[in-house]
Amino acid sequence: MASTPSTETAPNGRPLEHTAPPGHSLIAHQIHGWCAACPDVELWEELHAWRQRERATVVDGPFTDRAPVPSREVAAHG
Ligand SMILES: [Zn+2]
């Protein structure tokens, strides 16, 4: 008897998966339903998804992930 497909979905609407294809990120598939190794997904898209997920957990977190001023290391090198 075939198992019933999960109806759980990630915030982006993709179905969550409890497994991942060989070579793919298991945790990304479990959390987002996809990973950077999936076809038509760029590495930056997975990075952005993780950042958005973590930022959502920060109470009164900044709207943007960008640092407001350059770090001292960058400023020292002009
Ligand atoms: Zn994948």
PDB file of the backbone (N, CA, C, O) and the ligand in Angstrom, with CONECT records:
HET     ZN  A 101       1
ATOM      1  N   MET A   1       0.844  -1.187   0.000  1.00  0.00           N
ATOM      2  CA  MET A   1       0.000   0.000   0.000  1.00  0.00           C
ATOM      3  C   MET A   1       0.882   1.242   0.000  1.00  0.00           C
ATOM      4  O   MET A   1       1.799   1.363   0.813  1.00  0.00           O
ATOM      5  N   ALA A   2       0.605   2.139  -0.896  1.00  0.00           N
ATOM      6  CA  ALA A   2       1.408   3.354  -1.007  1.00  0.00           C
ATOM      7  C   ALA A   2       1.096   4.291   0.149  1.00  0.00           C
ATOM      8  O   ALA A   2      -0.033   4.361   0.635  1.00  0.00           O
ATOM      9  N   SER A   3       2.137   5.012   0.578  1.00  0.00           N
ATOM     10  CA  SER A   3       1.924   5.955   1.672  1.00  0.00           C
ATOM     11  C   SER A   3       1.197   7.188   1.144  1.00  0.00           C
ATOM     12  O   SER A   3       1.279   7.527  -0.037  1.00  0.00           O
ATOM     13  N   THR A   4       0.496   7.835   2.039  1.00  0.00           N
ATOM     14  CA  THR A   4      -0.223   9.045   1.675  1.00  0.00           C
ATOM     15  C   THR A   4       0.764  10.202   1.581  1.00  0.00           C
ATOM     16  O   THR A   4       1.556  10.406   2.501  1.00  0.00           O
ATOM     17  N   PRO A   5       0.734  10.958   0.492  1.00  0.00           N
ATOM     18  CA  PRO A   5       1.649  12.093   0.380  1.00  0.00           C
ATOM     19  C   PRO A   5       1.414  13.106   1.500  1.00  0.00           C
ATOM     20  O   PRO A   5       0.283  13.326   1.932  1.00  0.00           O
ATOM     21  N   SER A   6       2.499  13.712   1.954  1.00  0.00           N
ATOM     22  CA  SER A   6       2.389  14.717   2.999  1.00  0.00           C
ATOM     23  C   SER A   6       1.694  15.957   2.448  1.00  0.00           C
ATOM     24  O   SER A   6       1.882  16.326   1.289  1.00  0.00           O
ATOM     25  N   THR A   7       0.891  16.592   3.295  1.00  0.00           N
ATOM     26  CA  THR A   7       0.236  17.825   2.872  1.00  0.00           C
ATOM     27  C   THR A   7       0.921  19.038   3.489  1.00  0.00           C
ATOM     28  O   THR A   7       0.467  20.169   3.312  1.00  0.00           O
ATOM     29  N   GLU A   8       2.029  18.802   4.221  1.00  0.00           N
ATOM     30  CA  GLU A   8       2.763  19.914   4.807  1.00  0.00           C
ATOM     31  C   GLU A   8       3.431  20.722   3.700  1.00  0.00           C
ATOM     32  O   GLU A   8       3.897  20.165   2.707  1.00  0.00           O
ATOM     33  N   THR A   9       3.472  22.014   3.878  1.00  0.00           N
ATOM     34  CA  THR A   9       4.147  22.862   2.897  1.00  0.00           C
ATOM     35  C   THR A   9       5.075  23.839   3.597  1.00  0.00           C
ATOM     36  O   THR A   9       4.849  24.211   4.749  1.00  0.00           O
ATOM     37  N   ALA A  10       6.102  24.243   2.905  1.00  0.00           N
ATOM     38  CA  ALA A  10       7.023  25.261   3.401  1.00  0.00           C
ATOM     39  C   ALA A  10       6.354  26.623   3.244  1.00  0.00           C
ATOM     40  O   ALA A  10       5.338  26.738   2.559  1.00  0.00           O
ATOM     41  N   PRO A  11       6.918  27.665   3.879  1.00  0.00           N
ATOM     42  CA  PRO A  11       6.343  29.010   3.713  1.00  0.00           C
ATOM     43  C   PRO A  11       6.235  29.442   2.257  1.00  0.00           C
ATOM     44  O   PRO A  11       5.386  30.262   1.909  1.00  0.00           O
ATOM     45  N   ASN A  12       7.089  28.893   1.415  1.00  0.00           N
ATOM     46  CA  ASN A  12       7.032  29.261   0.000  1.00  0.00           C
ATOM     47  C   ASN A  12       6.034  28.412  -0.781  1.00  0.00           C
ATOM     48  O   ASN A  12       5.927  28.535  -2.001  1.00  0.00           O
ATOM     49  N   GLY A  13       5.306  27.551  -0.072  1.00  0.00           N
ATOM     50  CA  GLY A  13       4.274  26.761  -0.727  1.00  0.00           C
ATOM     51  C   GLY A  13       4.745  25.430  -1.273  1.00  0.00           C
ATOM     52  O   GLY A  13       3.928  24.602  -1.677  1.00  0.00           O
ATOM     53  N   ARG A  14       6.053  25.209  -1.292  1.00  0.00           N
ATOM     54  CA  ARG A  14       6.576  23.940  -1.788  1.00  0.00           C
ATOM     55  C   ARG A  14       6.289  22.846  -0.765  1.00  0.00           C
ATOM     56  O   ARG A  14       6.362  23.093   0.439  1.00  0.00           O
ATOM     57  N   PRO A  15       5.964  21.647  -1.227  1.00  0.00           N
ATOM     58  CA  PRO A  15       5.739  20.557  -0.274  1.00  0.00           C
ATOM     59  C   PRO A  15       7.024  20.186   0.448  1.00  0.00           C
ATOM     60  O   PRO A  15       8.092  20.105  -0.159  1.00  0.00           O
ATOM     61  N   LEU A  16       6.907  19.962   1.754  1.00  0.00           N
ATOM     62  CA  LEU A  16       8.073  19.536   2.517  1.00  0.00           C
ATOM     63  C   LEU A  16       8.371  18.091   2.188  1.00  0.00           C
ATOM     64  O   LEU A  16       7.467  17.300   1.918  1.00  0.00           O
ATOM     65  N   GLU A  17       9.641  17.758   2.215  1.00  0.00           N
ATOM     66  CA  GLU A  17      10.068  16.404   1.900  1.00  0.00           C
ATOM     67  C   GLU A  17      10.836  15.851   3.081  1.00  0.00           C
ATOM     68  O   GLU A  17      11.583  16.574   3.740  1.00  0.00           O
ATOM     69  N   HIS A  18      10.652  14.571   3.347  1.00  0.00           N
ATOM     70  CA  HIS A  18      11.358  13.944   4.457  1.00  0.00           C
ATOM     71  C   HIS A  18      12.634  13.275   3.985  1.00  0.00           C
ATOM     72  O   HIS A  18      13.443  12.827   4.797  1.00  0.00           O
ATOM     73  N   THR A  19      12.813  13.207   2.690  1.00  0.00           N
ATOM     74  CA  THR A  19      14.049  12.687   2.117  1.00  0.00           C
ATOM     75  C   THR A  19      14.492  13.654   1.026  1.00  0.00           C
ATOM     76  O   THR A  19      13.756  14.562   0.641  1.00  0.00           O
ATOM     77  N   ALA A  20      15.702  13.441   0.539  1.00  0.00           N
ATOM     78  CA  ALA A  20      16.219  14.267  -0.546  1.00  0.00           C
ATOM     79  C   ALA A  20      16.924  13.357  -1.542  1.00  0.00           C
ATOM     80  O   ALA A  20      17.410  12.291  -1.164  1.00  0.00           O
ATOM     81  N   PRO A  21      16.986  13.756  -2.798  1.00  0.00           N
ATOM     82  CA  PRO A  21      17.727  12.955  -3.782  1.00  0.00           C
ATOM     83  C   PRO A  21      19.202  12.884  -3.389  1.00  0.00           C
ATOM     84  O   PRO A  21      19.694  13.771  -2.692  1.00  0.00           O
ATOM     85  N   PRO A  22      19.906  11.855  -3.821  1.00  0.00           N
ATOM     86  CA  PRO A  22      21.338  11.749  -3.514  1.00  0.00           C
ATOM     87  C   PRO A  22      22.082  13.011  -3.939  1.00  0.00           C
ATOM     88  O   PRO A  22      21.883  13.523  -5.041  1.00  0.00           O
ATOM     89  N   GLY A  23      22.941  13.504  -3.048  1.00  0.00           N
ATOM     90  CA  GLY A  23      23.728  14.687  -3.351  1.00  0.00           C
ATOM     91  C   GLY A  23      23.041  15.994  -3.011  1.00  0.00           C
ATOM     92  O   GLY A  23      23.666  17.052  -3.094  1.00  0.00           O
ATOM     93  N   HIS A  24      21.769  15.951  -2.629  1.00  0.00           N
ATOM     94  CA  HIS A  24      21.044  17.159  -2.263  1.00  0.00           C
ATOM     95  C   HIS A  24      21.103  17.359  -0.755  1.00  0.00           C
ATOM     96  O   HIS A  24      21.448  16.437  -0.015  1.00  0.00           O
ATOM     97  N   SER A  25      20.769  18.551  -0.304  1.00  0.00           N
ATOM     98  CA  SER A  25      20.772  18.862   1.121  1.00  0.00           C
ATOM     99  C   SER A  25      19.496  18.332   1.759  1.00  0.00           C
ATOM    100  O   SER A  25      18.392  18.771   1.436  1.00  0.00           O
ATOM    101  N   LEU A  26      19.670  17.377   2.677  1.00  0.00           N
ATOM    102  CA  LEU A  26      18.498  16.795   3.354  1.00  0.00           C
ATOM    103  C   LEU A  26      17.779  17.846   4.195  1.00  0.00           C
ATOM    104  O   LEU A  26      16.553  17.952   4.150  1.00  0.00           O
ATOM    105  N   ILE A  27      18.546  18.623   4.962  1.00  0.00           N
ATOM    106  CA  ILE A  27      17.890  19.595   5.839  1.00  0.00           C
ATOM    107  C   ILE A  27      17.185  20.680   5.026  1.00  0.00           C
ATOM    108  O   ILE A  27      16.118  21.146   5.427  1.00  0.00           O
ATOM    109  N   ALA A  28      17.744  21.082   3.917  1.00  0.00           N
ATOM    110  CA  ALA A  28      17.076  22.097   3.090  1.00  0.00           C
ATOM    111  C   ALA A  28      15.777  21.550   2.513  1.00  0.00           C
ATOM    112  O   ALA A  28      14.783  22.270   2.424  1.00  0.00           O
ATOM    113  N   HIS A  29      15.782  20.286   2.123  1.00  0.00           N
ATOM    114  CA  HIS A  29      14.552  19.691   1.606  1.00  0.00           C
ATOM    115  C   HIS A  29      13.514  19.547   2.711  1.00  0.00           C
ATOM    116  O   HIS A  29      12.317  19.692   2.464  1.00  0.00           O
ATOM    117  N   GLN A  30      13.966  19.263   3.925  1.00  0.00           N
ATOM    118  CA  GLN A  30      13.028  19.113   5.037  1.00  0.00           C
ATOM    119  C   GLN A  30      12.449  20.462   5.463  1.00  0.00           C
ATOM    120  O   GLN A  30      11.292  20.541   5.876  1.00  0.00           O
ATOM    121  N   ILE A  31      13.245  21.510   5.362  1.00  0.00           N
ATOM    122  CA  ILE A  31      12.792  22.829   5.810  1.00  0.00           C
ATOM    123  C   ILE A  31      12.146  23.627   4.683  1.00  0.00           C
ATOM    124  O   ILE A  31      11.086  24.221   4.877  1.00  0.00           O
ATOM    125  N   HIS A  32      12.771  23.646   3.509  1.00  0.00           N
ATOM    126  CA  HIS A  32      12.275  24.478   2.412  1.00  0.00           C
ATOM    127  C   HIS A  32      11.539  23.685   1.331  1.00  0.00           C
ATOM    128  O   HIS A  32      10.738  24.246   0.583  1.00  0.00           O
ATOM    129  N   GLY A  33      11.811  22.384   1.251  1.00  0.00           N
ATOM    130  CA  GLY A  33      11.209  21.585   0.196  1.00  0.00           C
ATOM    131  C   GLY A  33      12.053  21.564  -1.066  1.00  0.00           C
ATOM    132  O   GLY A  33      11.633  21.001  -2.076  1.00  0.00           O
ATOM    133  N   TRP A  34      13.234  22.167  -1.029  1.00  0.00           N
ATOM    134  CA  TRP A  34      14.141  22.219  -2.175  1.00  0.00           C
ATOM    135  C   TRP A  34      15.515  22.609  -1.650  1.00  0.00           C
ATOM    136  O   TRP A  34      15.667  22.957  -0.479  1.00  0.00           O
ATOM    137  N   CYS A  35      16.524  22.547  -2.532  1.00  0.00           N
ATOM    138  CA  CYS A  35      17.873  22.978  -2.152  1.00  0.00           C
ATOM    139  C   CYS A  35      18.588  23.505  -3.391  1.00  0.00           C
ATOM    140  O   CYS A  35      18.058  23.470  -4.501  1.00  0.00           O
ATOM    141  N   ALA A  36      19.802  23.993  -3.172  1.00  0.00           N
ATOM    142  CA  ALA A  36      20.566  24.588  -4.261  1.00  0.00           C
ATOM    143  C   ALA A  36      20.980  23.568  -5.310  1.00  0.00           C
ATOM    144  O   ALA A  36      21.341  23.948  -6.424  1.00  0.00           O
ATOM    145  N   ALA A  37      20.936  22.277  -4.979  1.00  0.00           N
ATOM    146  CA  ALA A  37      21.294  21.238  -5.945  1.00  0.00           C
ATOM    147  C   ALA A  37      20.112  20.867  -6.842  1.00  0.00           C
ATOM    148  O   ALA A  37      20.284  20.129  -7.812  1.00  0.00           O
ATOM    149  N   CYS A  38      18.928  21.364  -6.533  1.00  0.00           N
ATOM    150  CA  CYS A  38      17.755  21.077  -7.358  1.00  0.00           C
ATOM    151  C   CYS A  38      17.876  21.815  -8.697  1.00  0.00           C
ATOM    152  O   CYS A  38      18.507  22.869  -8.773  1.00  0.00           O
ATOM    153  N   PRO A  39      17.281  21.266  -9.731  1.00  0.00           N
ATOM    154  CA  PRO A  39      17.316  21.953 -11.034  1.00  0.00           C
ATOM    155  C   PRO A  39      16.681  23.344 -10.936  1.00  0.00           C
ATOM    156  O   PRO A  39      15.697  23.538 -10.223  1.00  0.00           O
ATOM    157  N   ASP A  40      17.242  24.281 -11.643  1.00  0.00           N
ATOM    158  CA  ASP A  40      16.725  25.651 -11.727  1.00  0.00           C
ATOM    159  C   ASP A  40      16.759  26.407 -10.405  1.00  0.00           C
ATOM    160  O   ASP A  40      16.027  27.383 -10.244  1.00  0.00           O
ATOM    161  N   VAL A  41      17.590  25.981  -9.454  1.00  0.00           N
ATOM    162  CA  VAL A  41      17.763  26.716  -8.200  1.00  0.00           C
ATOM    163  C   VAL A  41      19.224  27.122  -8.097  1.00  0.00           C
ATOM    164  O   VAL A  41      20.124  26.295  -8.238  1.00  0.00           O
ATOM    165  N   GLU A  42      19.444  28.406  -7.848  1.00  0.00           N
ATOM    166  CA  GLU A  42      20.805  28.921  -7.695  1.00  0.00           C
ATOM    167  C   GLU A  42      21.203  28.874  -6.226  1.00  0.00           C
ATOM    168  O   GLU A  42      20.347  28.888  -5.341  1.00  0.00           O
ATOM    169  N   LEU A  43      22.505  28.817  -5.974  1.00  0.00           N
ATOM    170  CA  LEU A  43      23.003  28.753  -4.603  1.00  0.00           C
ATOM    171  C   LEU A  43      22.522  29.942  -3.779  1.00  0.00           C
ATOM    172  O   LEU A  43      22.173  29.785  -2.609  1.00  0.00           O
ATOM    173  N   TRP A  44      22.502  31.126  -4.380  1.00  0.00           N
ATOM    174  CA  TRP A  44      22.091  32.310  -3.633  1.00  0.00           C
ATOM    175  C   TRP A  44      20.629  32.215  -3.185  1.00  0.00           C
ATOM    176  O   TRP A  44      20.251  32.806  -2.173  1.00  0.00           O
ATOM    177  N   GLU A  45      19.818  31.484  -3.928  1.00  0.00           N
ATOM    178  CA  GLU A  45      18.412  31.365  -3.541  1.00  0.00           C
ATOM    179  C   GLU A  45      18.266  30.575  -2.241  1.00  0.00           C
ATOM    180  O   GLU A  45      17.431  30.897  -1.397  1.00  0.00           O
ATOM    181  N   GLU A  46      19.097  29.531  -2.093  1.00  0.00           N
ATOM    182  CA  GLU A  46      19.042  28.783  -0.837  1.00  0.00           C
ATOM    183  C   GLU A  46      19.591  29.638   0.306  1.00  0.00           C
ATOM    184  O   GLU A  46      19.025  29.654   1.399  1.00  0.00           O
ATOM    185  N   LEU A  47      20.689  30.343   0.053  1.00  0.00           N
ATOM    186  CA  LEU A  47      21.237  31.223   1.089  1.00  0.00           C
ATOM    187  C   LEU A  47      20.194  32.250   1.512  1.00  0.00           C
ATOM    188  O   LEU A  47      20.012  32.488   2.706  1.00  0.00           O
ATOM    189  N   HIS A  48      19.524  32.847   0.572  1.00  0.00           N
ATOM    190  CA  HIS A  48      18.493  33.847   0.864  1.00  0.00           C
ATOM    191  C   HIS A  48      17.351  33.233   1.678  1.00  0.00           C
ATOM    192  O   HIS A  48      16.834  33.866   2.598  1.00  0.00           O
ATOM    193  N   ALA A  49      16.963  32.012   1.344  1.00  0.00           N
ATOM    194  CA  ALA A  49      15.881  31.347   2.073  1.00  0.00           C
ATOM    195  C   ALA A  49      16.271  31.103   3.533  1.00  0.00           C
ATOM    196  O   ALA A  49      15.456  31.287   4.437  1.00  0.00           O
ATOM    197  N   TRP A  50      17.527  30.687   3.758  1.00  0.00           N
ATOM    198  CA  TRP A  50      17.985  30.478   5.143  1.00  0.00           C
ATOM    199  C   TRP A  50      18.015  31.794   5.893  1.00  0.00           C
ATOM    200  O   TRP A  50      17.592  31.860   7.047  1.00  0.00           O
ATOM    201  N   ARG A  51      18.511  32.846   5.251  1.00  0.00           N
ATOM    202  CA  ARG A  51      18.567  34.152   5.924  1.00  0.00           C
ATOM    203  C   ARG A  51      17.173  34.659   6.273  1.00  0.00           C
ATOM    204  O   ARG A  51      16.951  35.170   7.371  1.00  0.00           O
ATOM    205  N   GLN A  52      16.250  34.521   5.354  1.00  0.00           N
ATOM    206  CA  GLN A  52      14.880  34.966   5.627  1.00  0.00           C
ATOM    207  C   GLN A  52      14.288  34.185   6.789  1.00  0.00           C
ATOM    208  O   GLN A  52      13.600  34.748   7.641  1.00  0.00           O
ATOM    209  N   ARG A  53      14.559  32.894   6.818  1.00  0.00           N
ATOM    210  CA  ARG A  53      14.018  32.047   7.881  1.00  0.00           C
ATOM    211  C   ARG A  53      14.574  32.478   9.233  1.00  0.00           C
ATOM    212  O   ARG A  53      13.831  32.594  10.207  1.00  0.00           O
ATOM    213  N   GLU A  54      15.865  32.713   9.290  1.00  0.00           N
ATOM    214  CA  GLU A  54      16.481  33.119  10.557  1.00  0.00           C
ATOM    215  C   GLU A  54      16.068  34.529  10.955  1.00  0.00           C
ATOM    216  O   GLU A  54      15.842  34.796  12.135  1.00  0.00           O
ATOM    217  N   ARG A  55      15.967  35.429   9.991  1.00  0.00           N
ATOM    218  CA  ARG A  55      15.576  36.799  10.317  1.00  0.00           C
ATOM    219  C   ARG A  55      14.174  36.844  10.892  1.00  0.00           C
ATOM    220  O   ARG A  55      13.875  37.691  11.734  1.00  0.00           O
ATOM    221  N   ALA A  56      13.309  35.940  10.444  1.00  0.00           N
ATOM    222  CA  ALA A  56      11.932  35.907  10.940  1.00  0.00           C
ATOM    223  C   ALA A  56      11.874  35.531  12.413  1.00  0.00           C
ATOM    224  O   ALA A  56      10.868  35.789  13.075  1.00  0.00           O
ATOM    225  N   THR A  57      12.933  34.928  12.936  1.00  0.00           N
ATOM    226  CA  THR A  57      12.938  34.529  14.346  1.00  0.00           C
ATOM    227  C   THR A  57      13.472  35.630  15.251  1.00  0.00           C
ATOM    228  O   THR A  57      13.384  35.512  16.473  1.00  0.00           O
ATOM    229  N   VAL A  58      14.023  36.698  14.681  1.00  0.00           N
ATOM    230  CA  VAL A  58      14.603  37.783  15.476  1.00  0.00           C
ATOM    231  C   VAL A  58      13.523  38.818  15.760  1.00  0.00           C
ATOM    232  O   VAL A  58      13.008  39.464  14.847  1.00  0.00           O
ATOM    233  N   VAL A  59      13.188  38.966  17.035  1.00  0.00           N
ATOM    234  CA  VAL A  59      12.185  39.955  17.423  1.00  0.00           C
ATOM    235  C   VAL A  59      12.760  41.346  17.191  1.00  0.00           C
ATOM    236  O   VAL A  59      13.886  41.630  17.599  1.00  0.00           O
ATOM    237  N   ASP A  60      12.001  42.203  16.546  1.00  0.00           N
ATOM    238  CA  ASP A  60      12.430  43.562  16.232  1.00  0.00           C
ATOM    239  C   ASP A  60      13.724  43.590  15.432  1.00  0.00           C
ATOM    240  O   ASP A  60      14.519  44.522  15.554  1.00  0.00           O
ATOM    241  N   GLY A  61      13.930  42.570  14.618  1.00  0.00           N
ATOM    242  CA  GLY A  61      15.120  42.530  13.785  1.00  0.00           C
ATOM    243  C   GLY A  61      15.063  43.614  12.731  1.00  0.00           C
ATOM    244  O   GLY A  61      13.986  44.117  12.411  1.00  0.00           O
ATOM    245  N   PRO A  62      16.207  43.977  12.191  1.00  0.00           N
ATOM    246  CA  PRO A  62      16.221  45.016  11.157  1.00  0.00           C
ATOM    247  C   PRO A  62      15.503  44.530   9.901  1.00  0.00           C
ATOM    248  O   PRO A  62      15.458  43.334   9.614  1.00  0.00           O
ATOM    249  N   PHE A  63      14.946  45.482   9.164  1.00  0.00           N
ATOM    250  CA  PHE A  63      14.232  45.120   7.942  1.00  0.00           C
ATOM    251  C   PHE A  63      15.181  44.512   6.931  1.00  0.00           C
ATOM    252  O   PHE A  63      14.823  43.573   6.220  1.00  0.00           O
ATOM    253  N   THR A  64      16.368  45.035   6.865  1.00  0.00           N
ATOM    254  CA  THR A  64      17.334  44.561   5.884  1.00  0.00           C
ATOM    255  C   THR A  64      18.446  43.781   6.565  1.00  0.00           C
ATOM    256  O   THR A  64      18.725  43.984   7.746  1.00  0.00           O
ATOM    257  N   ASP A  65      19.074  42.895   5.823  1.00  0.00           N
ATOM    258  CA  ASP A  65      20.185  42.121   6.332  1.00  0.00           C
ATOM    259  C   ASP A  65      21.498  42.861   6.139  1.00  0.00           C
ATOM    260  O   ASP A  65      22.538  42.433   6.639  1.00  0.00           O
ATOM    261  N   ARG A  66      21.451  43.967   5.416  1.00  0.00           N
ATOM    262  CA  ARG A  66      22.671  44.708   5.108  1.00  0.00           C
ATOM    263  C   ARG A  66      23.175  45.466   6.331  1.00  0.00           C
ATOM    264  O   ARG A  66      22.388  46.059   7.069  1.00  0.00           O
ATOM    265  N   ALA A  67      24.491  45.443   6.543  1.00  0.00           N
ATOM    266  CA  ALA A  67      25.089  46.236   7.610  1.00  0.00           C
ATOM    267  C   ALA A  67      24.928  47.706   7.259  1.00  0.00           C
ATOM    268  O   ALA A  67      25.102  48.074   6.097  1.00  0.00           O
ATOM    269  N   PRO A  68      24.602  48.562   8.228  1.00  0.00           N
ATOM    270  CA  PRO A  68      24.357  49.981   7.924  1.00  0.00           C
ATOM    271  C   PRO A  68      25.617  50.751   7.557  1.00  0.00           C
ATOM    272  O   PRO A  68      25.544  51.726   6.810  1.00  0.00           O
ATOM    273  N   VAL A  69      26.768  50.333   8.068  1.00  0.00           N
ATOM    274  CA  VAL A  69      28.030  51.026   7.753  1.00  0.00           C
ATOM    275  C   VAL A  69      29.085  49.967   7.446  1.00  0.00           C
ATOM    276  O   VAL A  69      28.975  48.826   7.895  1.00  0.00           O
ATOM    277  N   PRO A  70      30.115  50.350   6.675  1.00  0.00           N
ATOM    278  CA  PRO A  70      31.180  49.381   6.391  1.00  0.00           C
ATOM    279  C   PRO A  70      31.887  48.955   7.671  1.00  0.00           C
ATOM    280  O   PRO A  70      31.972  49.725   8.628  1.00  0.00           O
ATOM    281  N   SER A  71      32.384  47.748   7.681  1.00  0.00           N
ATOM    282  CA  SER A  71      33.133  47.282   8.839  1.00  0.00           C
ATOM    283  C   SER A  71      34.458  48.038   8.933  1.00  0.00           C
ATOM    284  O   SER A  71      34.879  48.677   7.969  1.00  0.00           O
ATOM    285  N   ARG A  72      35.111  47.965  10.091  1.00  0.00           N
ATOM    286  CA  ARG A  72      36.380  48.669  10.263  1.00  0.00           C
ATOM    287  C   ARG A  72      37.428  48.145   9.276  1.00  0.00           C
ATOM    288  O   ARG A  72      38.276  48.901   8.802  1.00  0.00           O
ATOM    289  N   GLU A  73      37.361  46.844   8.972  1.00  0.00           N
ATOM    290  CA  GLU A  73      38.342  46.273   8.050  1.00  0.00           C
ATOM    291  C   GLU A  73      38.197  46.871   6.645  1.00  0.00           C
ATOM    292  O   GLU A  73      39.194  47.150   5.978  1.00  0.00           O
ATOM    293  N   VAL A  74      36.986  47.058   6.215  1.00  0.00           N
ATOM    294  CA  VAL A  74      36.744  47.628   4.891  1.00  0.00           C
ATOM    295  C   VAL A  74      37.137  49.102   4.882  1.00  0.00           C
ATOM    296  O   VAL A  74      37.762  49.572   3.931  1.00  0.00           O
ATOM    297  N   ALA A  75      36.779  49.825   5.923  1.00  0.00           N
ATOM    298  CA  ALA A  75      37.089  51.256   5.999  1.00  0.00           C
ATOM    299  C   ALA A  75      38.595  51.478   6.009  1.00  0.00           C
ATOM    300  O   ALA A  75      39.069  52.458   5.434  1.00  0.00           O
ATOM    301  N   ALA A  76      39.361  50.593   6.648  1.00  0.00           N
ATOM    302  CA  ALA A  76      40.812  50.745   6.736  1.00  0.00           C
ATOM    303  C   ALA A  76      41.485  50.579   5.387  1.00  0.00           C
ATOM    304  O   ALA A  76      42.562  51.129   5.153  1.00  0.00           O
ATOM    305  N   HIS A  77      40.851  49.819   4.494  1.00  0.00           N
ATOM    306  CA  HIS A  77      41.443  49.578   3.187  1.00  0.00           C
ATOM    307  C   HIS A  77      40.859  50.480   2.104  1.00  0.00           C
ATOM    308  O   HIS A  77      41.092  50.265   0.914  1.00  0.00           O
ATOM    309  N   GLY A  78      40.115  51.468   2.516  1.00  0.00           N
ATOM    310  CA  GLY A  78      39.668  52.476   1.609  1.00  0.00           C
ATOM    311  C   GLY A  78      38.495  52.144   0.809  1.00  0.00           C
ATOM    312  O   GLY A  78      38.046  52.959   0.004  1.00  0.00           O
TER     313      GLY A  78
HETATM  314 ZN    ZN A 101      17.521  19.546  -3.843  1.00  0.00          ZN2+
END
